[in-house]
């Protein structure tokens, strides 16, 4: 929708057509597929809020997973929170860490008990082999002058199998202030033994991340990301048999004495040892990291903001206190220089009161960045969107495309459409003139359109640019398909075709229609996305047109709130066993937590470890997955393999809206039965997918209502430090879609009453409304009629245009709160027309 505040004639959405070129024969580029054997599956995560534990069920007898999390942030009774605390004495919840933490006083008898039921353990024995990860803030230090603080040991955590009601736990983690030590004890019928002892000199009143990982052979302790000691395993204290249940005591020993003398928060339990090499157990469960990939990603990625209005304030919240030096900085959105707000704050949070409502600010906590705002105004105009449509499909898709254009206008876009030639797969050189002419159209639109284009949306098998000689996935050097070329509308630095670049199985010759560049030569002006279902025989009997129609139907339903997804993110990393390659999993988890912080805030339960295509009904708004792959599969030959045939053959795929997928070869999205394109071909899920090869994506404004395509443009133009712009970036799907959908007004009616037009509509709870009018149909600019938000479900246009058909549009507006602050979010527009005759 293009809105103006005075009437003037403007052009309708443009349509152009280019002539096809005759096909010629050319050799296809072929690449070698390498299969990797993967034995493991990772896990549905189980998370808990408040004094709660919650775990997902799993049909397999054993699976490596985080079996639960204890935090103290959310009161009991919240959705997905099951209060099962079975005992608590004298512990208090206070504002700390990333929200609220439990304080176990130094002088009182104190503890808190929690229970894992048998179903939570999934057939495993997390006392025999597992990990515990927590944050501990002692209220003492080794230089304390209080003898009671130093002489008495402090019991942090104890584990009891089954209904064990004996005095002693099977495992206990304690600190010994007088000896500046932290110790892991094991108990059996012969008594107590010290499995591990390590130095512990905590900084005064500071948070410390503690990870204890163990199996029958050894135990390892990490504090603040440093390995502090290695000790004995659990072979002499516990059997392999899974217990009926598992009791956890926090903050005191079995009798309630020797309290932890400090805060405990964010306690996570795993049924496998974090950081062990895979040879230590009969299952290759863990990666050779000093902590779990999920933990590392949470530390390095998750940042969020909560806001208040009276007085205006932004409360920054990040999940870890692991850096030696923490610097909090701020700048007003659009400024180039940063201002330091704090250095080494005592908590993993910062409260900024030097803010105002309606203004956007950027924050930086070391490497973490976040754009935040308080009650930001609704976005009424989103700029221009260029639609490139495969001209061989325009007749078949005519009603679907008309509906799409109407939806785009109703979301604030000015639509410019071109019907352009289809890609000629058998002869790439025949595509050269078409690619150049398409680029010329885009450049012309960017230069001459009355509304500057922001986004490019390609529908169908439109001519595909190729460029470079790259090997991002380790399989061979070859040219890559790249719509980045089209997105570089102004081409401030030229794309050339003059070099001879040889690859392992291909070559890039001068004047062959394949560009030379391995990197975008300049910043791109447009966000972009493509929906292309050519060469997808796995979906037969559905045709290319059928799949496009199905996608555009999903697109329409989602925009109008009739295709909903759970507000959480699924993530799994299935790379293992090749030196260095597990780091790709870390990037996958990083993206998941990075996005989750902006959308949902610092809430562990919103990130669920699980394979995004095989998680039953436990879907989400995003699914991130990495693993060994091929053009049509991920986790190739592994227990969680997903391929195009699997997706094409099922009607009830896990309901996930958007995907981030990383694996070998399927980044070549133009190939037959490509996995990325299959992901958006499934029914009632899969609105978009990004090829996420080793790239940390910039989701900066996603939590404030920006379209999904914006993060592609931002990442290409502002890649992480030390990484060049990427040419392999590709978003498949509609780049104008947003992650926050508001219900639109229903039953919009217009009626003429005494030379005035009365509009009426169905109410949207807690919403206000904006009213717009056009005298030349929906393709013409709309004029906003209300100066202030409309609180009622009717509006009177007292001075309607006479002798014309008037189109009215009404959009609901509600305040949306996310992990980046709050903003007023507009719905799709509801339209109605009325004929007004002369007065």
C-alpha positions in Angstrom: 0.0 0.0 0.0 1.3 3.4 -1.0 -0.1 6.1 1.3 -0.1 9.8 0.6 -1.7 12.7 2.4 -2.9 14.6 -0.6 -4.5 13.5 -3.8 -2.5 13.1 -6.9 -2.5 10.7 -9.8 0.1 8.0 -9.6 0.9 5.1 -11.9 -0.6 1.6 -11.3 1.6 -1.3 -10.7 3.7 -1.8 -13.8 3.8 -5.0 -15.9 6.4 -5.7 -18.6 7.1 -8.7 -20.7 10.3 -9.7 -22.4 10.6 -12.0 -25.4 11.9 -15.5 -24.9 15.2 -16.6 -26.5 15.3 -20.0 -28.3 16.9 -22.7 -26.3 20.3 -24.1 -27.2 22.2 -27.2 -26.1 24.8 -26.8 -23.3 26.5 -29.2 -21.0 25.0 -29.4 -17.5 27.2 -28.9 -14.6 27.5 -32.0 -12.5 28.8 -32.4 -9.0 29.9 -35.3 -6.9 27.8 -36.2 -3.9 29.5 -37.6 -0.8 27.5 -39.4 1.8 28.5 -39.4 5.4 27.5 -42.0 8.0 26.0 -40.4 11.0 25.0 -42.5 14.0 23.6 -40.1 16.5 20.4 -38.2 16.8 20.1 -35.2 19.0 17.2 -34.7 21.1 14.1 -33.0 22.1 15.1 -30.5 24.7 13.2 -30.3 27.9 12.9 -26.9 29.6 11.3 -25.6 32.7 10.2 -22.3 34.2 10.1 -21.1 37.8 10.0 -23.9 40.4 9.2 -26.1 37.5 10.5 -29.0 35.4 9.1 -30.0 32.1 10.3 -32.7 29.6 9.1 -33.8 26.1 8.3 -37.4 25.5 10.2 -39.4 23.0 9.4 -42.7 21.3 13.0 -44.0 21.3 14.4 -45.8 24.3 17.5 -43.5 24.5 18.4 -40.3 23.0 21.0 -37.7 24.0 19.3 -34.6 25.2 18.9 -31.9 27.7 16.3 -33.5 30.0 15.3 -30.4 31.9 16.0 -26.9 33.1 15.3 -25.3 36.4 14.9 -21.5 36.5 13.2 -19.1 38.9 11.8 -16.5 36.5 8.2 -17.3 35.7 5.5 -17.9 38.3 3.8 -21.3 38.3 0.8 -21.7 36.1 2.3 -20.2 33.0 1.7 -22.1 29.7 3.9 -25.2 29.4 5.1 -24.8 33.0 4.4 -27.7 35.3 5.0 -27.0 39.0 6.5 -30.1 40.5 8.7 -28.6 43.3 8.4 -31.1 46.1 10.1 -29.3 48.9 11.6 -25.9 49.7 12.8 -24.2 52.9 13.9 -20.6 53.5 15.1 -20.0 49.9 14.0 -16.7 48.4 13.6 -15.5 44.8 15.2 -12.1 44.1 15.9 -10.1 41.0 19.3 -11.4 39.7 21.2 -12.8 36.7 18.8 -12.7 33.7 15.6 -12.2 35.7 15.1 -13.9 39.0 17.4 -16.2 40.9 17.1 -18.3 44.1 19.2 -17.2 47.1 20.1 -19.8 49.7 21.1 -17.9 52.8 24.3 -18.7 54.6 22.8 -19.2 58.1 19.5 -21.0 57.6 18.5 -24.6 57.0 17.7 -24.4 53.3 17.2 -26.4 50.2 14.8 -26.9 47.3 13.8 -30.3 45.8 12.7 -31.1 42.3 11.7 -34.4 40.7 12.3 -35.9 37.2 9.7 -38.5 36.5 10.6 -41.7 34.6 9.2 -40.3 31.4 11.6 -37.3 31.7 14.6 -39.5 31.7 13.8 -41.3 28.4 15.4 -44.5 29.4 18.7 -43.0 30.5 20.5 -42.8 33.8 21.7 -39.2 34.1 23.6 -40.0 37.3 25.8 -42.7 35.6 26.6 -40.4 32.6 25.5 -36.9 32.2 26.1 -33.2 32.8 24.9 -30.4 35.0 25.3 -26.8 34.0 24.4 -23.9 36.3 25.2 -20.4 37.3 26.4 -19.8 40.9 27.0 -16.5 42.6 28.5 -17.1 46.0 27.9 -14.5 48.7 31.4 -15.1 50.1 35.0 -15.1 48.8 38.3 -16.6 49.8 39.4 -13.4 51.5 36.3 -13.2 53.7 36.9 -12.5 57.4 33.8 -14.4 58.4 35.0 -17.7 59.7 31.5 -19.3 59.4 31.5 -18.5 55.8 34.9 -20.1 55.2 34.9 -23.2 57.5 31.5 -24.7 56.5 31.2 -26.4 53.2 28.5 -25.2 50.9 26.3 -27.8 49.1 25.3 -26.6 45.7 23.5 -29.6 44.2 22.7 -33.2 45.1 21.3 -36.1 42.9 19.3 -39.0 44.2 18.1 -41.9 42.0 14.6 -43.3 42.2 12.8 -43.0 45.5 16.1 -43.0 47.4 15.4 -41.5 50.8 18.7 -42.3 52.3 20.7 -39.6 54.1 23.4 -39.4 51.4 22.9 -38.6 47.7 24.6 -40.6 44.9 26.4 -37.4 43.6 26.9 -34.1 45.3 28.6 -30.9 44.2 29.9 -28.7 47.0 32.3 -25.8 47.5 34.8 -25.6 50.4 35.5 -21.9 51.1 38.3 -22.4 53.5 40.3 -24.5 51.0 39.1 -22.4 48.0 38.0 -25.6 46.4 35.0 -27.1 44.6 34.4 -30.9 44.9 32.3 -33.7 43.4 31.4 -36.4 45.8 30.1 -39.9 45.2 28.3 -42.1 47.7 27.8 -45.9 47.8 27.3 -48.6 50.5 31.0 -48.1 51.5 30.6 -44.4 52.1 31.7 -41.2 50.6 34.5 -40.7 48.1 35.8 -37.6 46.4 35.6 -38.0 42.6 37.0 -34.6 41.7 38.5 -31.6 43.5 39.6 -28.4 41.8 40.6 -24.9 42.8 37.8 -22.3 43.1 38.6 -18.7 43.9 35.4 -16.9 43.0 35.3 -13.2 42.3 33.4 -11.4 45.0 29.6 -11.5 44.4 30.0 -12.4 40.7 28.2 -15.0 38.6 30.1 -18.1 37.6 29.1 -20.6 35.1 29.8 -24.2 36.4 29.6 -27.3 34.2 30.3 -30.8 35.6 30.3 -33.6 33.0 30.9 -37.2 33.9 30.5 -40.9 32.8 31.7 -44.1 34.3 35.3 -43.4 33.3 35.9 -39.8 34.5 34.5 -36.5 35.4 35.5 -33.0 34.2 34.8 -29.6 35.7 34.5 -26.3 33.8 34.2 -22.9 35.4 33.6 -19.8 33.3 34.6 -21.7 30.1 37.9 -23.0 31.6 38.6 -26.6 32.3 39.5 -26.7 36.0 40.0 -30.4 36.7 39.6 -34.0 35.8 38.5 -36.7 38.3 37.2 -40.2 38.6 34.0 -41.5 37.0 30.8 -42.9 38.4 31.6 -46.6 37.9 31.9 -47.3 41.7 28.8 -45.3 42.8 26.0 -46.1 40.4 24.8 -48.7 37.9 23.8 -48.2 34.3 20.2 -49.1 34.9 17.9 -46.1 34.5 16.2 -45.2 37.7 12.4 -44.8 38.1 12.9 -41.1 38.8 15.6 -38.6 39.7 15.4 -36.2 42.7 17.4 -33.0 42.6 18.2 -31.0 45.7 19.5 -27.5 45.3 21.2 -25.2 47.8 21.8 -27.5 50.8 23.0 -31.0 51.9 20.6 -33.9 52.6 19.8 -32.6 56.1 19.3 -29.1 54.9 22.5 -27.9 56.5 25.5 -26.3 54.8 23.5 -24.0 52.5 25.0 -22.8 49.2 25.5 -19.3 50.7 24.6 -17.6 47.4 22.4 -17.5 44.3 21.7 -20.4 42.0 20.0 -20.0 38.7 19.5 -21.7 35.3 20.3 -25.2 36.2 20.4 -27.5 33.2 20.5 -31.3 33.2 21.8 -33.5 30.3 21.9 -37.3 30.0 25.3 -37.2 28.3 28.6 -35.6 29.2 29.2 -32.2 27.6 32.6 -31.8 26.1 33.7 -35.5 26.1 35.1 -37.0 23.0 32.7 -39.5 21.5 34.7 -42.6 22.4 33.9 -42.5 26.1 30.5 -44.0 25.9 28.8 -46.7 23.9 27.0 -44.0 22.1 28.9 -41.1 20.3 26.9 -38.5 22.1 28.9 -35.4 22.6 31.3 -33.1 20.7 34.9 -32.2 21.6 34.1 -28.9 23.1 34.7 -27.4 26.5 30.9 -27.1 26.8 27.9 -28.0 24.8 27.2 -26.4 21.5 23.8 -25.3 22.8 25.4 -23.8 25.9 28.1 -22.0 23.9 25.6 -20.6 21.5 23.3 -19.4 24.3 26.3 -17.6 25.9 27.5 -15.9 22.8 24.2 -15.1 21.1 21.2 -14.6 23.3 20.4 -11.0 24.1 17.0 -9.4 24.6 15.3 -6.3 25.9 12.2 -5.7 28.0 10.7 -2.2 28.2 8.6 0.0 30.4 6.8 3.3 29.6 6.4 5.0 33.0 9.1 6.0 33.1 10.5 5.0 29.7 13.3 2.4 30.2 15.0 -0.4 28.3 16.1 -3.4 30.4 18.9 -5.3 28.5 19.2 -9.0 29.4 21.9 -11.4 28.2 22.3 -15.0 29.2 25.8 -15.4 30.5 28.4 -13.8 32.7 31.4 -15.6 31.1 33.5 -12.8 29.6 36.4 -11.4 31.5 35.5 -7.9 30.4 31.9 -6.8 29.6 31.3 -3.5 27.9 27.7 -2.2 27.3 27.4 0.4 24.6 24.5 2.4 23.0 23.8 4.6 20.0 20.8 6.1 18.5 19.6 4.3 15.4 21.4 5.7 12.4 24.4 7.1 14.4 27.9 5.9 13.6 29.6 6.2 17.0 28.9 4.2 20.2 28.6 5.6 23.7 29.8 3.4 26.6 27.1 2.9 29.3 28.9 0.4 31.6 32.0 -1.6 32.0 31.8 -5.0 33.8 28.3 -4.6 35.3 27.8 -6.9 38.3 24.9 -8.6 36.6 24.2 -9.9 33.1 21.8 -7.1 32.6 21.6 -3.3 32.3 18.8 -0.8 32.9 18.8 2.2 30.6 16.5 5.1 31.6 18.0 7.6 29.1 15.4 6.6 26.5 12.1 7.9 25.1 9.1 6.2 23.6 8.8 6.1 19.8 12.6 6.1 19.3 14.9 3.2 18.2 18.2 2.6 19.9 21.0 0.2 19.2 22.8 -1.6 22.0 26.0 -3.6 22.0 27.2 -6.0 24.8 30.7 -7.0 23.6 29.9 -8.9 20.4 26.1 -9.0 21.0 24.0 -6.4 19.2 20.4 -5.5 19.6 18.1 -2.9 18.2 15.4 -2.0 20.7 12.5 0.5 21.0 9.6 1.5 23.1 6.1 1.8 21.5 7.5 2.4 18.1 4.9 3.7 15.6 3.2 1.4 13.2 4.8 1.0 9.7 2.2 2.1 7.2 4.4 2.3 4.1 6.9 -0.5 3.5 8.3 0.8 0.2 8.2 -0.8 -3.2 8.3 -4.5 -4.0 9.4 -5.7 -7.4 7.6 -8.9 -8.5 9.4 -10.9 -11.2 7.0 -13.6 -12.5 7.9 -16.4 -14.9 5.9 -15.4 -17.9 5.1 -19.0 -18.9 3.1 -19.3 -15.6 1.2 -16.0 -15.5 -2.0 -17.4 -17.1 -2.1 -20.4 -14.8 -1.4 -18.3 -11.7 -3.5 -15.3 -12.7 -6.0 -15.4 -9.7 -3.2 -16.3 -7.3 -1.0 -13.5 -8.4 -3.9 -11.0 -8.2 -4.6 -12.1 -4.7 -0.9 -11.8 -3.8 -0.8 -8.2 -5.2 -3.8 -7.3 -3.2 -2.3 -8.8 0.0 1.0 -6.9 -0.6 -0.9 -3.6 -1.1 -2.9 -4.4 2.1 0.4 -4.7 3.9 1.8 -1.4 2.9 3.7 -2.2 -0.3 3.8 -0.5 -3.6 3.8 -3.2 -6.2 5.8 -3.1 -9.5 5.4 -6.3 -11.5 7.3 -7.6 -14.5 6.5 -10.9 -16.4 9.9 -12.1 -17.5 11.5 -15.1 -19.3 11.9 -18.5 -17.9 15.4 -20.0 -17.3 16.6 -22.2 -20.1 18.2 -25.2 -18.2 19.8 -26.8 -21.3 21.8 -23.8 -22.4 22.9 -21.2 -19.9 24.4 -18.8 -22.5 20.9 -18.5 -24.0 19.9 -16.9 -20.7 22.5 -14.1 -20.9 20.4 -11.5 -22.7 17.4 -12.2 -20.5 19.4 -11.8 -17.3 20.7 -8.5 -18.5 17.3 -7.2 -19.5 15.8 -8.3 -16.2 18.6 -6.5 -14.4 17.9 -3.4 -16.5 14.3 -3.5 -15.5 15.2 -3.7 -11.8 17.7 -0.8 -12.1 15.1 1.3 -13.9 12.5 0.6 -11.1 15.0 1.5 -8.4 15.9 4.7 -10.2 12.5 5.9 -11.5 9.7 4.4 -9.4 7.6 6.9 -7.4 8.3 4.7 -4.4 11.8 3.4 -3.9 11.8 -0.4 -4.1 13.0 -2.2 -0.9 12.4 -5.8 -1.9 12.6 -8.2 -4.8 10.2 -11.2 -5.0 10.8 -13.8 -7.8 8.0 -16.2 -8.6 8.7 -19.2 -10.8 11.7 -20.4 -12.8 12.9 -16.9 -13.8 16.3 -16.7 -15.5 19.0 -17.6 -12.9 22.3 -15.7 -12.6 25.4 -17.8 -11.8 28.7 -16.4 -10.5 32.2 -17.3 -9.2 34.1 -20.5 -8.6 33.4 -21.3 -5.0 33.6 -24.2 -2.6 31.7 -23.2 0.5 30.8 -26.8 1.4 34.1 -28.6 0.8 33.0 -30.6 -2.3 34.4 -28.8 -5.3 34.9 -25.4 -6.8 32.0 -24.4 -9.0 29.8 -21.5 -10.0 26.8 -20.8 -7.7 23.3 -19.6 -8.5 23.0 -16.1 -7.0 20.0 -13.8 -7.0 22.3 -11.4 -5.2 23.1 -10.2 -8.7 19.5 -9.0 -9.1 19.4 -7.5 -5.6 22.4 -5.3 -6.5 20.1 -2.9 -8.3 22.5 0.0 -8.8 25.6 -2.1 -9.4 28.0 0.5 -8.0 30.8 -1.9 -8.8 30.4 -3.9 -12.0 29.8 -7.6 -12.3 32.3 -9.0 -14.8 32.5 -12.1 -17.1 36.1 -11.9 -18.2 38.1 -14.4 -16.2 38.9 -18.1 -16.7 38.2 -19.9 -13.4 38.6 -23.7 -13.2 36.9 -25.8 -10.6 37.1 -29.5 -9.7 34.2 -30.4 -11.9 33.4 -27.2 -13.8 35.0 -24.1 -15.2 34.0 -20.5 -15.6 35.2 -19.1 -18.9 35.2 -15.5 -20.3 31.9 -14.5 -21.9 30.1 -17.7 -20.9 27.3 -15.9 -19.0 28.7 -16.8 -15.6 30.0 -13.9 -13.6 33.5 -13.8 -12.2 32.7 -12.6 -8.7 33.0 -14.8 -5.6 31.8 -11.9 -3.4 29.2 -9.2 -4.1 31.2 -6.3 -5.6 29.2 -3.7 -3.6 26.3 -3.4 -1.2 22.9 -4.7 -2.4 20.0 -2.4 -2.4 17.2 -4.9 -2.2 16.1 -7.7 0.1 15.1 -10.7 -2.0 13.5 -14.1 -2.1 12.4 -16.6 -4.7 9.7 -19.3 -5.0 10.7 -21.8 -7.7 9.4 -25.4 -8.1 10.9 -26.4 -11.4 12.4 -29.9 -11.6 10.8 -31.3 -8.5 9.6 -34.8 -9.7 9.5 -36.1 -6.1 6.2 -34.2 -5.7 4.4 -35.9 -8.6 1.6 -36.0 -9.5 1.7 -32.4 -8.3 3.1 -30.1 -11.0 5.2 -27.0 -10.8 2.1 -24.9 -11.1 0.3 -26.9 -8.4 3.2 -26.3 -6.0 3.2 -22.6 -6.7 -0.5 -22.4 -6.2 -0.1 -24.2 -2.9 2.6 -21.9 -1.8 0.7 -18.7 -2.7 -2.3 -20.2 -0.8 -0.1 -20.7 2.3 1.3 -17.2 1.9 -2.3 -15.8 1.9 -3.5 -17.8 4.9 -0.4 -16.9 6.9 -0.7 -13.2 6.2 -4.3 -13.2 7.4 -3.7 -15.2 10.6 -5.2 -18.4 9.4 -2.0 -20.4 9.4 -0.5 -20.2 12.9 2.7 -21.6 14.4 3.9 -22.0 18.0 6.1 -19.2 19.2 9.3 -21.1 19.7 12.3 -22.3 17.7 13.5 -25.9 17.0 17.2 -26.5 16.6 19.5 -29.5 16.0 23.1 -29.8 15.0 24.0 -33.2 13.4 27.6 -32.6 12.3 30.1 -34.6 14.2 33.3 -36.7 13.9 35.2 -34.6 11.4 37.8 -32.3 12.9 36.5 -28.7 13.0 33.2 -29.4 11.3 31.2 -29.5 14.6 31.7 -25.7 14.6 29.0 -25.6 11.9 26.6 -26.8 14.6 27.7 -24.0 16.8 26.6 -21.5 14.1 23.3 -23.2 13.8 22.6 -22.9 17.5 23.9 -19.4 17.5 21.3 -18.4 14.9 18.6 -20.1 16.8 19.3 -18.4 20.1 20.1 -15.1 18.4 16.7 -15.0 16.8 14.9 -16.4 19.8 16.2 -13.6 22.0 14.8 -10.9 19.7 11.4 -12.6 19.2 10.7 -14.1 22.7 13.2 -12.7 25.1 15.6 -14.7 27.4 13.3 -17.7 27.8 15.0 -21.1 27.6 11.7 -22.9 26.9 11.3 -21.0 23.6 14.3 -22.9 22.1 13.6 -26.6 21.8 16.3 -29.1 20.7 14.7 -31.3 18.0 14.8 -32.1 14.3 12.5 -29.5 12.7 11.0 -32.0 10.2 10.6 -34.9 12.6 9.3 -33.4 15.8 5.7 -34.5 15.6 3.2 -31.8 16.5 5.9 -29.8 18.4 6.5 -27.2 15.7 7.5 -23.6 15.9 8.0 -20.4 14.1 11.5 -21.3 13.0 13.5 -24.5 12.6 17.3 -24.6 12.4 19.1 -27.7 11.4 22.7 -28.6 10.3 24.1 -31.9 9.2 25.9 -33.9 6.5 23.8 -33.5 3.3 23.3 -33.8 -0.4 21.3 -31.8 -2.8 18.1 -33.4 -1.7 18.8 -34.4 1.9 20.2 -33.6 5.3 21.8 -35.9 7.9 22.5 -38.2 5.0 22.4 -41.9 6.1 21.9 -40.8 9.7 18.9 -41.7 11.9 17.3 -38.3 11.4 17.7 -38.2 7.6 15.2 -35.9 5.9 15.1 -35.9 2.1 12.8 -34.4 -0.6 10.9 -37.7 -1.0 10.2 -37.8 2.7 8.8 -34.2 2.6 6.9 -34.8 -0.6 5.3 -38.0 0.7 3.8 -36.7 3.9 0.9 -34.4 4.5 1.6 -33.8 8.3 5.1 -32.5 8.5 6.0 -30.8 11.7 4.4 -27.4 11.5 7.3 -24.9 11.1 7.0 -21.6 9.3 10.6 -20.8 8.4 13.8 -22.9 8.2 17.5 -22.3 8.4 19.3 -25.3 6.8 23.0 -26.1 6.5 24.5 -29.0 4.7 26.5 -30.0 1.7 25.3 -29.4 -1.8 21.7 -28.4 -1.1 22.8 -24.7 -1.2 22.7 -25.2 -5.0 19.0 -24.6 -4.8 18.4 -24.8 -8.6 19.1 -28.6 -8.8 16.5 -31.3 -9.2 14.5 -32.2 -6.1 16.6 -29.7 -4.1 15.9 -29.9 -0.3 15.6 -26.2 0.2 12.9 -25.9 -2.4 11.2 -29.0 -1.0 11.0 -27.4 2.4 8.7 -24.7 1.1 6.7 -27.1 -1.1 5.1 -28.9 1.8 1.5 -28.1 2.8 0.6 -25.8 5.7 4.2 -25.2 6.6 7.4 -24.0 5.0 6.9 -20.3 4.1 10.6 -19.7 3.7 14.0 -21.2 4.0 17.5 -19.8 4.2 20.7 -21.6 3.2 22.7 -20.9 6.4 26.2 -22.3 5.5 28.5 -21.2 8.4 26.9 -17.8 8.5 25.7 -15.8 11.5 22.6 -13.9 10.3 21.8 -10.4 11.3 18.2 -10.6 12.7 18.5 -7.1 14.2 15.1 -5.7 13.4 13.2 -9.0 13.0 11.8 -8.6 16.6 10.5 -5.1 15.7 8.3 -6.1 12.8 10.7 -6.0 9.8 10.0 -8.4 6.9 12.1 -11.6 6.9 13.9 -10.6 3.7 15.5 -7.7 5.5 17.9 -9.9 7.5 19.3 -11.3 4.2 20.1 -7.7 3.0 21.5 -6.7 6.3 23.8 -9.7 6.6 25.2 -9.3 3.0 25.9 -5.7 3.6 27.1 -5.9 7.2 28.5 -9.4 7.7 30.1 -10.4 11.0 33.5 -9.0 11.7 36.2 -10.6 9.7 33.8 -12.2 7.2 33.3 -10.8 3.7 30.0 -10.3 2.0 28.5 -13.6 0.9 27.4 -14.5 -2.6 25.8 -17.8 -1.7 23.1 -16.2 0.5 19.7 -17.2 -0.6 16.2 -16.9 0.8 13.6 -19.1 -0.8 10.2 -17.9 -0.1 8.3 -14.6 0.1 10.7 -12.0 1.5 7.9 -9.6 2.4 6.4 -11.9 5.1 6.6 -10.8 8.7 6.9 -12.9 11.9 4.3 -11.0 13.8 0.8 -11.3 12.4 -2.2 -9.3 13.7 -5.8 -10.2 13.0 -7.5 -7.9 10.5 -10.9 -6.3 10.9 -13.7 -8.6 9.7 -16.9 -7.9 7.8 -15.9 -4.4 6.6 -18.9 -2.6 5.1 -19.4 0.8 3.6 -22.8 2.5 3.3 -23.9 5.9 2.0 -25.9 7.9 4.6 -26.9 11.5 3.8 -23.9 12.1 1.5 -21.5 10.6 4.0 -19.9 7.1 4.0 -20.2 5.1 7.1 -17.7 2.3 7.5 -18.3 -0.5 10.0 -16.4 -3.7 10.9 -15.9 -6.5 13.4 -13.8 -5.8 16.4 -10.3 -7.0 17.0 -9.6 -7.3 20.8 -7.4 -4.5 22.3 -6.9 -2.9 18.9 -7.2 0.5 17.4 -7.8 1.1 13.7 -6.4 3.2 10.8 -8.6 4.1 7.9 -7.5 4.7 4.3 -9.2 5.7 1.0 -8.4 5.5 -2.7 -10.4 6.9 -5.6 -8.8 4.7 -8.3 -8.9 1.1 -6.9 -6.4 -0.6 -4.7 -3.5 -0.1 -7.2 -3.6 3.7 -6.6 -2.2 5.5 -3.6 -4.3 5.5 -0.4 -4.9 8.6 1.6 -5.1 8.2 5.4 -8.3 9.6 6.8 -7.8 9.5 10.6 -5.4 11.8 12.4 -5.5 9.8 15.6 -6.1 6.1 16.3 -9.8 5.1 15.9 -11.0 3.2 19.0 -14.5 2.4 17.7 -15.6 -0.2 15.1 -17.0 2.5 12.8 -15.8 5.6 11.0 -17.6 8.4 9.1 -16.1 9.8 6.0 -17.8 13.2 5.9 -16.4 14.4 2.6 -16.2 11.5 0.2 -15.3 12.0 -3.4 -18.3 12.2 -5.7 -19.0 10.5 -9.0 -16.4 7.8 -8.3 -16.0 4.3 -7.0 -14.1 4.7 -3.7 -12.0 1.9 -2.2 -11.7 2.0 1.6 -9.2 0.1 3.6 -9.1 -0.6 7.4 -6.2 -2.0 9.3 -6.1 -3.0 13.0 -3.2 -1.9 15.1 -2.1 -3.4 18.4 0.9 -3.0 20.6 3.3 -6.0 20.3 5.9 -6.8 22.9 8.9 -8.9 21.9 12.4 -9.6 23.0 13.4 -6.3 21.3 11.0 -4.0 23.0 7.5 -3.0 21.8 6.0 -1.6 18.6 2.6 -1.0 17.1 1.9 -3.7 14.7 -0.5 -3.3 11.8 -2.7 -6.0 10.3 -3.4 -6.7 6.7 -5.8 -4.3 5.2 -9.5 -5.2 4.9 -11.0 -3.7 1.7 -14.4 -2.6 0.6 -15.8 -0.5 -2.3 -18.7 1.9 -2.7 -20.1 3.8 -5.7 -20.6 7.5 -4.8 -22.7 9.5 -7.3 -22.8 13.3 -7.6 -24.3 15.3 -4.8 
